[in-house]
Amino acid sequence: MRKNPWIYYGKNLLIFVVSIFLLSVIVFYIARLAPGDPLVSYYGDRAEKMTAGERAWAEEKLGLHESITVQYGKWLGRAVRADFGISYKYKMDVLEVIKGRIGNTLLLGGVGFVLIFVLALLLGIWCAWNEERLIDRAICKIGTVTSCIPEFWLSLVLILIFAVELKVLPSSGAYTIGKENDLGDRILHLILPMTVVVLGHLWYYAYLIRNKLLEEVRADYVLLAKSKGVTGKSVMFRHCVRNIIPTYLSIMAISVPHILGGTYIIEMVFSYPGIGTLSYESARYQDYNLLMVICLLSGALVILCNMIAQTINERIDPRMKGPDLTENVEVIMR
């Protein structure tokens, strides 16, 4: 990358484009081969009462009368012009449908992502600093238990306790009807789903940080520093924590699909109007155009984050780049 960044980034861009293309092909074919009637999504109960002629006319109107390959070719031609069609269920442009929901998912997933990694770093440092003490053992046991609880089950338990029994928090939605601009109301609706997002992933990453720090603490340079009189606190925060930051950033990039998938599940349980709920509806009602865009957006985010993680890892450990053929040729020529 240092020798020729244009080739490096050009190769990554090509891999990204090819990956998105293959993903679009797979999603397009699987969606249309799956059982279900997309006309029900567009026409509702009227689709069941249609005659053969009416059904043929409706399929032609939606472009479903041709072979899947021809349909994909036409869809791809429109997609490169940023025309992804209309949503069968919502009767409007799919980008407009997503635009109305993506902000809620970014709020829940984005804030949850930041909280998870800030708290995971602090918790991992605290456990490593108190290794094998009572507080460390207690946090390890509690964290192991909480990380094994399914997110949908934890969501239902929190709804039962705080929304049904105590009636102190709302059980669903992103805001109360008519209060979409009320910040306090939005925060109240975020508390339960945000709690599940954080608890579902916090200990997994905190445990990784704890173990990585303990590896650094036992390294030879730490023993040398302590023998020279450097305090344990100074070694921990000025050397050990600093050395794991690149690895920590790589873990953050890789973890995006993990947290994103959990956020989608939580949105459905809490009836939170975000991309997760929208993806479930699009798959359930065979809303092909909407499903395609959601899958491509999610896939693009996952692929991009994996590439970022790979770049970080290569900077940390150049051996991950593989053999440099140019250097091998130079050696042979000499």
KETOR-322428 format. One line per field, with one value per atom (N, C-alpha, C): residue number from 1; residue in one letter; atom name; x, y, z. Coordinates in steps of 0.2 Angstrom, whole numbers, plus 5000, padded with zeros to 4 digits. Layout:
KETOR-322428
seq = [NUM ...] $
type = [A ...] $
atom = [CA ...] $
xx = [X ...] $
yy = [Y ...] $
zz = [Z ...] $
//
This chain:
KETOR-322428
seq = [1 1 1 2 2 2 3 3 3 4 4 4 5 5 5 6 6 6 7 7 7 8 8 8 9 9 9 10 10 10 11 11 11 12 12 12 13 13 13 14 14 14 15 15 15 16 16 16 17 17 17 18 18 18 19 19 19 20 20 20 21 21 21 22 22 22 23 23 23 24 24 24 25 25 25 26 26 26 27 27 27 28 28 28 29 29 29 30 30 30 31 31 31 32 32 32 33 33 33 34 34 34 35 35 35 36 36 36 37 37 37 38 38 38 39 39 39 40 40 40 41 41 41 42 42 42 43 43 43 44 44 44 45 45 45 46 46 46 47 47 47 48 48 48 49 49 49 50 50 50 51 51 51 52 52 52 53 53 53 54 54 54 55 55 55 56 56 56 57 57 57 58 58 58 59 59 59 60 60 60 61 61 61 62 62 62 63 63 63 64 64 64 65 65 65 66 66 66 67 67 67 68 68 68 69 69 69 70 70 70 71 71 71 72 72 72 73 73 73 74 74 74 75 75 75 76 76 76 77 77 77 78 78 78 79 79 79 80 80 80 81 81 81 82 82 82 83 83 83 84 84 84 85 85 85 86 86 86 87 87 87 88 88 88 89 89 89 90 90 90 91 91 91 92 92 92 93 93 93 94 94 94 95 95 95 96 96 96 97 97 97 98 98 98 99 99 99 100 100 100 101 101 101 102 102 102 103 103 103 104 104 104 105 105 105 106 106 106 107 107 107 108 108 108 109 109 109 110 110 110 111 111 111 112 112 112 113 113 113 114 114 114 115 115 115 116 116 116 117 117 117 118 118 118 119 119 119 120 120 120 121 121 121 122 122 122 123 123 123 124 124 124 125 125 125 126 126 126 127 127 127 128 128 128 129 129 129 130 130 130 131 131 131 132 132 132 133 133 133 134 134 134 135 135 135 136 136 136 137 137 137 138 138 138 139 139 139 140 140 140 141 141 141 142 142 142 143 143 143 144 144 144 145 145 145 146 146 146 147 147 147 148 148 148 149 149 149 150 150 150 151 151 151 152 152 152 153 153 153 154 154 154 155 155 155 156 156 156 157 157 157 158 158 158 159 159 159 160 160 160 161 161 161 162 162 162 163 163 163 164 164 164 165 165 165 166 166 166 167 167 167 168 168 168 169 169 169 170 170 170 171 171 171 172 172 172 173 173 173 174 174 174 175 175 175 176 176 176 177 177 177 178 178 178 179 179 179 180 180 180 181 181 181 182 182 182 183 183 183 184 184 184 185 185 185 186 186 186 187 187 187 188 188 188 189 189 189 190 190 190 191 191 191 192 192 192 193 193 193 194 194 194 195 195 195 196 196 196 197 197 197 198 198 198 199 199 199 200 200 200 201 201 201 202 202 202 203 203 203 204 204 204 205 205 205 206 206 206 207 207 207 208 208 208 209 209 209 210 210 210 211 211 211 212 212 212 213 213 213 214 214 214 215 215 215 216 216 216 217 217 217 218 218 218 219 219 219 220 220 220 221 221 221 222 222 222 223 223 223 224 224 224 225 225 225 226 226 226 227 227 227 228 228 228 229 229 229 230 230 230 231 231 231 232 232 232 233 233 233 234 234 234 235 235 235 236 236 236 237 237 237 238 238 238 239 239 239 240 240 240 241 241 241 242 242 242 243 243 243 244 244 244 245 245 245 246 246 246 247 247 247 248 248 248 249 249 249 250 250 250 251 251 251 252 252 252 253 253 253 254 254 254 255 255 255 256 256 256 257 257 257 258 258 258 259 259 259 260 260 260 261 261 261 262 262 262 263 263 263 264 264 264 265 265 265 266 266 266 267 267 267 268 268 268 269 269 269 270 270 270 271 271 271 272 272 272 273 273 273 274 274 274 275 275 275 276 276 276 277 277 277 278 278 278 279 279 279 280 280 280 281 281 281 282 282 282 283 283 283 284 284 284 285 285 285 286 286 286 287 287 287 288 288 288 289 289 289 290 290 290 291 291 291 292 292 292 293 293 293 294 294 294 295 295 295 296 296 296 297 297 297 298 298 298 299 299 299 300 300 300 301 301 301 302 302 302 303 303 303 304 304 304 305 305 305 306 306 306 307 307 307 308 308 308 309 309 309 310 310 310 311 311 311 312 312 312 313 313 313 314 314 314 315 315 315 316 316 316 317 317 317 318 318 318 319 319 319 320 320 320 321 321 321 322 322 322 323 323 323 324 324 324 325 325 325 326 326 326 327 327 327 328 328 328 329 329 329 330 330 330 331 331 331 332 332 332 333 333 333 334 334 334] $
type = [M M M R R R K K K N N N P P P W W W I I I Y Y Y Y Y Y G G G K K K N N N L L L L L L I I I F F F V V V V V V S S S I I I F F F L L L L L L S S S V V V I I I V V V F F F Y Y Y I I I A A A R R R L L L A A A P P P G G G D D D P P P L L L V V V S S S Y Y Y Y Y Y G G G D D D R R R A A A E E E K K K M M M T T T A A A G G G E E E R R R A A A W W W A A A E E E E E E K K K L L L G G G L L L H H H E E E S S S I I I T T T V V V Q Q Q Y Y Y G G G K K K W W W L L L G G G R R R A A A V V V R R R A A A D D D F F F G G G I I I S S S Y Y Y K K K Y Y Y K K K M M M D D D V V V L L L E E E V V V I I I K K K G G G R R R I I I G G G N N N T T T L L L L L L L L L G G G G G G V V V G G G F F F V V V L L L I I I F F F V V V L L L A A A L L L L L L L L L G G G I I I W W W C C C A A A W W W N N N E E E E E E R R R L L L I I I D D D R R R A A A I I I C C C K K K I I I G G G T T T V V V T T T S S S C C C I I I P P P E E E F F F W W W L L L S S S L L L V V V L L L I I I L L L I I I F F F A A A V V V E E E L L L K K K V V V L L L P P P S S S S S S G G G A A A Y Y Y T T T I I I G G G K K K E E E N N N D D D L L L G G G D D D R R R I I I L L L H H H L L L I I I L L L P P P M M M T T T V V V V V V V V V L L L G G G H H H L L L W W W Y Y Y Y Y Y A A A Y Y Y L L L I I I R R R N N N K K K L L L L L L E E E E E E V V V R R R A A A D D D Y Y Y V V V L L L L L L A A A K K K S S S K K K G G G V V V T T T G G G K K K S S S V V V M M M F F F R R R H H H C C C V V V R R R N N N I I I I I I P P P T T T Y Y Y L L L S S S I I I M M M A A A I I I S S S V V V P P P H H H I I I L L L G G G G G G T T T Y Y Y I I I I I I E E E M M M V V V F F F S S S Y Y Y P P P G G G I I I G G G T T T L L L S S S Y Y Y E E E S S S A A A R R R Y Y Y Q Q Q D D D Y Y Y N N N L L L L L L M M M V V V I I I C C C L L L L L L S S S G G G A A A L L L V V V I I I L L L C C C N N N M M M I I I A A A Q Q Q T T T I I I N N N E E E R R R I I I D D D P P P R R R M M M K K K G G G P P P D D D L L L T T T E E E N N N V V V E E E V V V I I I M M M R R R] $
atom = [N CA C N CA C N CA C N CA C N CA C N CA C N CA C N CA C N CA C N CA C N CA C N CA C N CA C N CA C N CA C N CA C N CA C N CA C N CA C N CA C N CA C N CA C N CA C N CA C N CA C N CA C N CA C N CA C N CA C N CA C N CA C N CA C N CA C N CA C N CA C N CA C N CA C N CA C N CA C N CA C N CA C N CA C N CA C N CA C N CA C N CA C N CA C N CA C N CA C N CA C N CA C N CA C N CA C N CA C N CA C N CA C N CA C N CA C N CA C N CA C N CA C N CA C N CA C N CA C N CA C N CA C N CA C N CA C N CA C N CA C N CA C N CA C N CA C N CA C N CA C N CA C N CA C N CA C N CA C N CA C N CA C N CA C N CA C N CA C N CA C N CA C N CA C N CA C N CA C N CA C N CA C N CA C N CA C N CA C N CA C N CA C N CA C N CA C N CA C N CA C N CA C N CA C N CA C N CA C N CA C N CA C N CA C N CA C N CA C N CA C N CA C N CA C N CA C N CA C N CA C N CA C N CA C N CA C N CA C N CA C N CA C N CA C N CA C N CA C N CA C N CA C N CA C N CA C N CA C N CA C N CA C N CA C N CA C N CA C N CA C N CA C N CA C N CA C N CA C N CA C N CA C N CA C N CA C N CA C N CA C N CA C N CA C N CA C N CA C N CA C N CA C N CA C N CA C N CA C N CA C N CA C N CA C N CA C N CA C N CA C N CA C N CA C N CA C N CA C N CA C N CA C N CA C N CA C N CA C N CA C N CA C N CA C N CA C N CA C N CA C N CA C N CA C N CA C N CA C N CA C N CA C N CA C N CA C N CA C N CA C N CA C N CA C N CA C N CA C N CA C N CA C N CA C N CA C N CA C N CA C N CA C N CA C N CA C N CA C N CA C N CA C N CA C N CA C N CA C N CA C N CA C N CA C N CA C N CA C N CA C N CA C N CA C N CA C N CA C N CA C N CA C N CA C N CA C N CA C N CA C N CA C N CA C N CA C N CA C N CA C N CA C N CA C N CA C N CA C N CA C N CA C N CA C N CA C N CA C N CA C N CA C N CA C N CA C N CA C N CA C N CA C N CA C N CA C N CA C N CA C N CA C N CA C N CA C N CA C N CA C N CA C N CA C N CA C N CA C N CA C N CA C N CA C N CA C N CA C N CA C N CA C N CA C N CA C N CA C N CA C N CA C N CA C N CA C N CA C N CA C N CA C N CA C N CA C N CA C N CA C N CA C N CA C N CA C N CA C N CA C N CA C N CA C N CA C N CA C N CA C N CA C N CA C N CA C N CA C N CA C N CA C N CA C N CA C N CA C N CA C N CA C N CA C N CA C N CA C N CA C N CA C N CA C N CA C N CA C N CA C N CA C N CA C N CA C N CA C N CA C N CA C N CA C N CA C N CA C N CA C N CA C N CA C N CA C N CA C N CA C N CA C N CA C N CA C N CA C N CA C N CA C N CA C N CA C N CA C N CA C N CA C N CA C N CA C N CA C] $
xx = [5004 5000 5004 5010 5014 5018 5019 5023 5018 5012 5007 5000 4998 4992 4986 4987 4982 4980 4985 4984 4980 4982 4979 4972 4971 4964 4959 4963 4959 4957 4961 4960 4954 4954 4949 4942 4943 4936 4934 4938 4935 4932 4936 4933 4926 4926 4919 4914 4915 4910 4908 4913 4911 4907 4909 4905 4898 4897 4890 4886 4889 4886 4884 4888 4887 4881 4881 4876 4869 4869 4863 4860 4865 4862 4859 4863 4860 4854 4853 4847 4841 4843 4837 4834 4839 4836 4833 4836 4833 4826 4826 4819 4814 4815 4810 4808 4813 4812 4809 4809 4806 4798 4795 4787 4784 4778 4775 4772 4767 4764 4765 4770 4771 4765 4760 4754 4750 4750 4747 4750 4756 4760 4757 4756 4754 4746 4742 4735 4731 4735 4731 4727 4721 4717 4714 4714 4711 4715 4721 4725 4722 4719 4717 4710 4707 4701 4702 4708 4709 4708 4706 4705 4712 4713 4719 4721 4717 4718 4720 4717 4719 4725 4727 4733 4739 4738 4743 4744 4739 4740 4743 4742 4745 4753 4754 4761 4765 4762 4765 4766 4762 4762 4768 4769 4775 4781 4781 4787 4789 4784 4785 4783 4781 4779 4785 4791 4797 4801 4806 4810 4814 4817 4821 4827 4830 4836 4835 4829 4827 4825 4822 4820 4826 4831 4837 4841 4841 4845 4841 4835 4831 4832 4832 4833 4840 4845 4852 4853 4850 4850 4847 4842 4839 4843 4846 4849 4855 4859 4865 4863 4857 4855 4851 4852 4849 4842 4839 4832 4830 4828 4827 4820 4815 4808 4804 4798 4794 4793 4791 4789 4782 4781 4775 4770 4773 4768 4767 4771 4770 4769 4769 4767 4771 4777 4781 4789 4793 4800 4803 4807 4810 4815 4818 4823 4820 4814 4810 4807 4806 4804 4809 4815 4821 4823 4823 4825 4821 4814 4810 4812 4816 4817 4825 4829 4836 4839 4836 4838 4837 4831 4830 4835 4837 4842 4849 4850 4857 4857 4852 4852 4853 4849 4849 4856 4857 4864 4870 4870 4876 4877 4872 4874 4875 4872 4873 4881 4883 4890 4895 4894 4898 4898 4892 4892 4895 4894 4897 4905 4908 4915 4918 4915 4918 4917 4912 4911 4915 4916 4920 4927 4929 4936 4937 4933 4934 4933 4928 4927 4933 4935 4941 4947 4949 4954 4953 4947 4946 4947 4945 4945 4953 4956 4963 4967 4966 4969 4968 4962 4960 4960 4965 4965 4965 4960 4959 4957 4955 4952 4945 4941 4934 4930 4932 4928 4929 4935 4936 4932 4932 4929 4921 4919 4912 4909 4913 4911 4912 4917 4918 4912 4909 4904 4897 4896 4890 4890 4896 4896 4895 4898 4897 4889 4886 4879 4875 4876 4872 4873 4879 4881 4878 4876 4872 4865 4862 4855 4853 4848 4846 4843 4844 4842 4834 4831 4824 4821 4824 4821 4822 4828 4830 4825 4824 4819 4812 4810 4803 4803 4808 4808 4808 4812 4812 4806 4802 4796 4791 4791 4787 4788 4794 4795 4794 4797 4797 4791 4788 4782 4776 4775 4769 4768 4773 4772 4773 4779 4780 4777 4776 4773 4777 4784 4788 4791 4791 4794 4790 4790 4786 4789 4784 4786 4788 4786 4787 4787 4790 4790 4796 4797 4802 4800 4794 4791 4784 4781 4774 4771 4765 4762 4761 4763 4762 4768 4773 4779 4786 4786 4792 4797 4796 4801 4803 4800 4801 4807 4813 4819 4818 4815 4814 4810 4805 4801 4804 4809 4813 4818 4821 4825 4822 4816 4812 4811 4809 4808 4815 4820 4827 4830 4827 4831 4831 4825 4824 4828 4827 4831 4838 4840 4847 4850 4847 4849 4851 4846 4847 4853 4853 4859 4866 4866 4873 4874 4869 4870 4872 4869 4870 4877 4880 4887 4893 4891 4896 4902 4900 4905 4909 4906 4910 4916 4915 4921 4925 4922 4926 4931 4928 4932 4938 4937 4943 4948 4946 4950 4954 4951 4954 4959 4958 4963 4969 4967 4973 4977 4974 4978 4983 4980 4984 4989 4989 4994 5000 4998 5003 5006 5002 5005 5010 5010 5015 5020 5021 5026 5033 5038 5045 5046 5043 5045 5042 5036 5033 5037 5040 5044 5051 5053 5059 5057 5052 5050 5049 5046 5045 5051 5056 5063 5066 5065 5068 5064 5059 5055 5049 5047 5041 5035 5030 5024 5020 5016 5011 5006 5004 4999 5001 5007 5010 5011 5014 5015 5008 5003 4996 4994 4993 4990 4994 5001 5005 5008 5008 5011 5006 5003 4999 4993 4989 4983 4984 4990 4992 4993 4996 4998 4992 4987 4981 4976 4977 4972 4971 4977 4976 4972 4973 4969 4962 4961 4954 4950 4954 4950 4948 4953 4951 4945 4945 4939 4933 4933 4927 4925 4929 4927 4924 4927 4924 4917 4916 4910 4904 4905 4899 4893 4895 4889 4886 4890 4888 4883 4884 4880 4874 4875 4870 4864 4866 4861 4857 4861 4857 4852 4854 4850 4844 4844 4838 4833 4836 4832 4828 4832 4829 4823 4825 4820 4813 4813 4807 4804 4807 4804 4801 4804 4801 4797 4796 4792 4795 4801 4805 4805 4803 4802 4809 4813 4820 4821 4827 4828 4827 4828 4827 4820 4815 4808 4806 4809 4808 4810 4816 4818 4814 4812 4807 4801 4798 4792 4793 4798 4799 4800 4803 4804 4797 4794 4787 4782 4782 4777 4780 4786 4789 4789 4791 4792 4799 4800 4806 4811 4808 4812 4815 4811 4813 4818 4817 4821 4828 4828 4835 4839 4836 4840 4842 4838 4840 4846 4845 4851 4857 4857 4863 4866 4862 4864 4868 4865 4868 4874 4874 4880 4885 4884 4889 4893 4888 4891 4896 4894 4898 4904 4904 4910 4915 4912 4916 4920 4916 4919 4925 4923 4928 4935 4934 4940 4944 4940 4943 4947 4944 4948 4954 4953 4959 4965 4963 4968 4972 4968 4971 4975 4973 4977 4984 4983 4989 4994 4992 4996 4999 4995 4998 5003 5001 5006 5007 5012 5013 5013 5014 5015 5008 5003 4996 4995 4999 4998 5000 5004 5006 5013 5016 5022 5022 5028 5028 5032 5029 5032 5037 5036 5041 5047 5047 5054 5057 5053 5056 5059 5056 5059 5066 5066 5072 5078 5076 5081 5084 5079 5081 5086 5084 5088 5095 5096 5102 5107] $
yy = [4994 5000 5006 5006 5012 5013 5008 5009 5011 5009 5011 5011 5016 5016 5016 5018 5018 5011 5007 5000 4997 4998 4995 4997 5003 5005 5004 5004 5001 4994 4990 4983 4982 4986 4985 4988 4993 4995 4990 4987 4982 4976 4974 4968 4970 4977 4979 4979 4981 4981 4974 4970 4963 4960 4961 4958 4960 4967 4969 4966 4966 4963 4956 4952 4945 4944 4949 4949 4951 4955 4957 4951 4948 4942 4937 4935 4930 4932 4938 4940 4941 4943 4944 4937 4932 4925 4922 4922 4919 4922 4928 4932 4929 4929 4927 4920 4916 4908 4906 4910 4909 4909 4904 4904 4910 4912 4918 4922 4926 4930 4937 4940 4947 4952 4949 4953 4954 4950 4951 4957 4958 4964 4971 4971 4977 4978 4972 4973 4971 4968 4966 4960 4959 4954 4953 4958 4958 4953 4952 4947 4940 4938 4931 4931 4936 4936 4937 4938 4940 4934 4935 4930 4929 4924 4923 4929 4932 4937 4943 4945 4950 4949 4943 4942 4942 4940 4941 4949 4953 4960 4963 4961 4964 4962 4956 4954 4958 4959 4963 4970 4973 4979 4980 4975 4975 4972 4970 4967 4960 4956 4950 4944 4946 4941 4938 4941 4939 4934 4931 4926 4930 4927 4930 4933 4930 4933 4940 4940 4946 4951 4949 4954 4957 4953 4955 4960 4959 4963 4970 4970 4977 4980 4976 4979 4982 4979 4981 4988 4988 4994 5000 4999 5005 5006 5001 5002 5006 5005 5009 5017 5018 5025 5027 5024 5025 5025 5021 5020 5013 5012 5005 5003 5007 5005 5007 5005 5007 5001 5002 4997 4995 4988 4985 4987 4987 4988 4995 4999 5006 5011 5008 5012 5018 5018 5024 5022 5026 5025 5022 5016 5013 5017 5021 5026 5030 5033 5037 5033 5027 5022 5021 5020 5019 5025 5031 5037 5039 5037 5038 5034 5028 5024 5023 5025 5024 5028 5034 5038 5035 5031 5028 5022 5019 5013 5016 5021 5025 5027 5030 5032 5026 5021 5015 5012 5010 5006 5010 5017 5021 5022 5025 5026 5020 5014 5008 5005 5006 5004 5008 5015 5019 5017 5016 5014 5007 5003 4996 4996 5000 5000 5004 5010 5014 5010 5007 5003 4997 4994 4987 4989 4995 4996 4998 5002 5003 4997 4993 4987 4982 4981 4977 4979 4986 4988 4987 4988 4988 4980 4976 4968 4966 4969 4967 4970 4976 4979 4975 4972 4969 4961 4959 4952 4947 4942 4937 4939 4946 4948 4947 4948 4946 4950 4957 4960 4958 4956 4953 4946 4942 4936 4937 4941 4943 4945 4950 4953 4948 4943 4938 4933 4931 4927 4930 4936 4940 4941 4943 4945 4939 4933 4927 4925 4926 4924 4929 4935 4940 4939 4937 4937 4930 4926 4920 4920 4926 4927 4929 4925 4928 4935 4939 4946 4946 4942 4942 4941 4936 4934 4940 4942 4948 4954 4955 4961 4959 4953 4952 4953 4950 4951 4958 4963 4970 4973 4971 4974 4972 4966 4963 4967 4968 4971 4979 4982 4990 4993 4989 4992 4989 4983 4980 4980 4978 4978 4985 4988 4995 5001 5000 5005 5012 5011 5017 5018 5013 5014 5012 5015 5012 5006 5002 4995 4994 4999 4999 5006 5006 5012 5016 5022 5026 5033 5034 5040 5039 5043 5043 5047 5045 5048 5056 5060 5067 5070 5066 5069 5067 5067 5065 5069 5076 5081 5082 5078 5078 5074 5077 5073 5069 5071 5067 5061 5061 5056 5051 5053 5048 5045 5048 5045 5039 5041 5036 5029 5030 5025 5021 5024 5021 5017 5018 5015 5008 5005 4997 4994 4996 4993 4994 5000 5002 4997 4996 4992 4985 4982 4976 4975 4981 4981 4981 4985 4985 4979 4976 4970 4964 4964 4958 4958 4963 4963 4965 4968 4972 4967 4962 4957 4954 4952 4949 4953 4959 4963 4965 4966 4968 4962 4956 4950 4950 4951 4952 4957 4963 4968 4966 4963 4960 4955 4950 4945 4948 4953 4956 4960 4964 4967 4963 4957 4953 4950 4949 4946 4952 4958 4963 4964 4963 4964 4959 4953 4947 4948 4953 4953 4955 4954 4955 4962 4967 4974 4976 4973 4976 4974 4968 4966 4970 4972 4976 4983 4986 4992 4992 4987 4987 4986 4983 4982 4988 4993 5000 5005 5002 5006 5010 5008 5011 5008 5012 5010 5006 5001 4997 5001 5006 5011 5014 5016 5020 5015 5008 5003 5001 5001 4999 5004 5010 5015 5019 5019 5022 5017 5011 5006 5001 4997 4991 4993 4998 5001 5004 5008 5011 5005 5000 4994 4990 4990 4986 4991 4997 5001 5000 4998 4996 4990 4985 4979 4980 4985 4987 4990 4994 4997 4992 4987 4982 4978 4976 4973 4977 4983 4988 4987 4987 4987 4980 4975 4968 4967 4970 4969 4972 4977 4980 4975 4970 4966 4962 4960 4957 4961 4968 4972 4974 4975 4977 4971 4965 4959 4959 4961 4961 4967 4972 4978 4977 4973 4972 4967 4962 4958 4962 4966 4970 4975 4978 4982 4979 4972 4969 4967 4965 4964 4970 4976 4982 4986 4983 4986 4993 4994 5000 5001 5007 5008 5010 5005 5006 5001 5000 4996 4989 4987 4980 4978 4982 4980 4981 4985 4986 4980 4977 4971 4965 4964 4959 4960 4966 4967 4965 4968 4967 4959 4955 4948 4945 4947 4943 4944 4951 4952 4952 4949 4948 4955 4960 4967 4967 4964 4963 4969 4975 4981 4983 4983 4986 4981 4975 4970 4970 4971 4972 4977 4983 4989 4988 4985 4984 4979 4974 4969 4972 4976 4979 4984 4988 4993 4989 4984 4980 4977 4974 4970 4975 4981 4986 4988 4989 4991 4986 4979 4974 4973 4973 4972 4978 4984 4990 4990 4988 4987 4982 4976 4971 4973 4977 4980 4985 4989 4993 4989 4984 4980 4977 4974 4971 4976 4982 4988 4989 4989 4991 4985 4979 4973 4973 4975 4975 4980 4986 4991 4988 4984 4982 4976 4972 4966 4965 4968 4968 4961 4956 4949 4947 4950 4948 4950 4954 4956 4950 4945 4940 4942 4937 4938 4944 4948 4954 4951 4950 4947 4951 4958 4962 4962 4961 4960 4954 4948 4942 4942 4946 4946 4950 4955 4959 4955 4951 4946 4942 4939 4934 4937 4943 4947 4948 4950 4951 4945] $
zz = [5000 5000 5000 5004 5004 4997 4994 4987 4982 4981 4976 4979 4982 4985 4980 4974 4969 4967 4967 4965 4971 4977 4983 4983 4983 4984 4978 4972 4966 4966 4969 4970 4975 4980 4985 4982 4978 4975 4970 4966 4962 4966 4971 4975 4978 4980 4983 4978 4972 4966 4965 4964 4962 4967 4974 4979 4979 4978 4978 4972 4967 4961 4962 4965 4967 4972 4977 4982 4979 4974 4971 4967 4964 4960 4964 4970 4974 4978 4980 4983 4978 4972 4967 4966 4964 4962 4968 4974 4980 4982 4982 4983 4979 4972 4967 4967 4969 4969 4976 4981 4987 4986 4990 4990 4992 4989 4991 4985 4986 4980 4981 4977 4978 4976 4972 4971 4977 4982 4988 4992 4991 4994 4991 4984 4981 4981 4980 4979 4985 4990 4996 4995 4998 4998 4991 4987 4980 4976 4977 4973 4973 4979 4979 4975 4973 4969 4962 4960 4953 4948 4942 4937 4934 4930 4927 4922 4919 4915 4919 4924 4929 4932 4934 4937 4932 4926 4920 4919 4919 4918 4924 4930 4936 4936 4934 4934 4929 4923 4918 4920 4924 4926 4931 4935 4940 4937 4931 4927 4930 4932 4935 4930 4924 4919 4915 4915 4912 4916 4913 4916 4921 4926 4932 4929 4924 4921 4918 4914 4911 4916 4921 4926 4929 4931 4934 4929 4923 4918 4918 4918 4918 4925 4930 4937 4937 4935 4935 4931 4925 4921 4924 4928 4932 4938 4941 4947 4946 4941 4940 4938 4937 4937 4943 4948 4955 4955 4950 4950 4953 4959 4962 4962 4959 4958 4964 4964 4970 4975 4981 4986 4984 4984 4983 4988 4994 5000 5001 5001 5003 4996 4990 4984 4983 4985 4984 4983 4981 4979 4985 4984 4990 4993 4990 4993 4998 4996 5001 5007 5006 5012 5016 5014 5018 5021 5018 5020 5027 5027 5033 5039 5038 5043 5045 5041 5042 5048 5049 5054 5061 5062 5068 5069 5064 5065 5066 5063 5064 5071 5074 5081 5086 5085 5089 5089 5082 5081 5082 5080 5081 5088 5092 5099 5103 5101 5104 5103 5097 5095 5099 5099 5103 5111 5113 5120 5122 5117 5118 5118 5114 5114 5119 5121 5126 5133 5134 5140 5140 5134 5134 5135 5133 5134 5141 5144 5151 5156 5154 5158 5157 5151 5150 5154 5154 5158 5165 5167 5175 5177 5173 5174 5174 5169 5168 5174 5176 5182 5189 5189 5195 5194 5190 5188 5194 5194 5199 5206 5206 5212 5212 5218 5218 5213 5212 5207 5200 5198 5192 5191 5196 5195 5195 5199 5199 5192 5189 5183 5177 5177 5172 5172 5178 5179 5177 5179 5177 5170 5167 5160 5155 5158 5154 5154 5159 5159 5155 5155 5151 5144 5142 5135 5132 5136 5134 5133 5136 5136 5129 5125 5119 5119 5114 5114 5114 5110 5110 5116 5120 5127 5132 5132 5136 5135 5128 5127 5130 5129 5132 5139 5143 5150 5152 5149 5150 5149 5143 5142 5147 5150 5155 5161 5163 5170 5169 5165 5165 5161 5156 5153 5155 5157 5159 5166 5170 5177 5180 5179 5182 5179 5172 5168 5168 5168 5168 5162 5157 5150 5145 5139 5133 5131 5128 5126 5119 5115 5107 5104 5098 5094 5096 5091 5092 5096 5096 5099 5100 5104 5105 5099 5097 5091 5093 5088 5089 5093 5095 5099 5095 5089 5085 5086 5088 5089 5096 5101 5108 5110 5111 5113 5119 5124 5130 5129 5125 5123 5119 5114 5110 5115 5120 5124 5128 5131 5134 5130 5124 5119 5117 5118 5117 5122 5128 5134 5134 5133 5133 5127 5121 5116 5116 5118 5119 5124 5130 5135 5132 5128 5125 5120 5116 5112 5115 5121 5124 5128 5132 5136 5132 5126 5121 5119 5119 5115 5120 5126 5130 5132 5135 5139 5133 5128 5122 5121 5120 5118 5124 5129 5135 5137 5136 5138 5133 5127 5122 5124 5126 5128 5134 5139 5145 5144 5140 5138 5134 5130 5126 5130 5135 5140 5144 5146 5151 5147 5140 5136 5136 5136 5136 5142 5148 5155 5156 5153 5154 5149 5145 5140 5143 5140 5142 5144 5139 5140 5146 5149 5155 5161 5161 5166 5166 5161 5160 5163 5161 5164 5171 5174 5181 5185 5182 5185 5185 5181 5181 5185 5188 5193 5191 5185 5182 5185 5188 5191 5187 5190 5186 5183 5186 5183 5176 5177 5171 5165 5167 5162 5158 5163 5160 5155 5157 5153 5148 5149 5144 5139 5140 5136 5134 5139 5137 5133 5136 5133 5126 5125 5119 5114 5116 5111 5109 5112 5110 5106 5106 5102 5095 5091 5084 5083 5088 5088 5090 5094 5097 5091 5087 5081 5076 5075 5070 5073 5079 5082 5081 5082 5081 5074 5069 5062 5060 5063 5061 5064 5070 5074 5071 5066 5064 5062 5057 5056 5062 5067 5073 5076 5077 5081 5077 5070 5065 5065 5065 5065 5072 5077 5084 5084 5081 5081 5077 5071 5067 5071 5075 5079 5084 5088 5093 5090 5084 5081 5080 5078 5077 5084 5089 5095 5098 5098 5101 5096 5090 5085 5083 5083 5082 5075 5072 5065 5062 5061 5058 5052 5050 5044 5046 5052 5054 5053 5055 5055 5047 5044 5037 5033 5034 5031 5032 5038 5040 5036 5035 5032 5024 5022 5014 5013 5017 5016 5017 5022 5023 5017 5015 5010 5002 5002 4995 4991 4995 4992 4990 4983 4980 4980 4977 4976 4983 4988 4995 4998 4997 5000 4997 4990 4987 4989 4990 4992 5000 5004 5011 5011 5008 5008 5005 5000 4997 5001 5005 5010 5015 5018 5024 5021 5015 5013 5012 5009 5007 5014 5019 5025 5028 5028 5031 5027 5020 5016 5017 5017 5019 5025 5030 5037 5037 5034 5034 5030 5025 5021 5026 5030 5034 5039 5042 5047 5044 5038 5034 5033 5032 5031 5037 5043 5049 5051 5050 5052 5048 5042 5037 5040 5042 5045 5052 5056 5062 5061 5056 5055 5047 5044 5037 5034 5038 5036 5033 5035 5033 5025 5023 5016 5011 5014 5009 5006 5002 4999 4994 4995 4990 4984 4978 4972 4969 4970 4967 4970 4977 4980 4979 4978 4976 4969 4964 4958 4958 4962 4963 4966 4971 4974 4968 4964 4959 4954 4952 4947 4950 4956 4959 4959] $
//
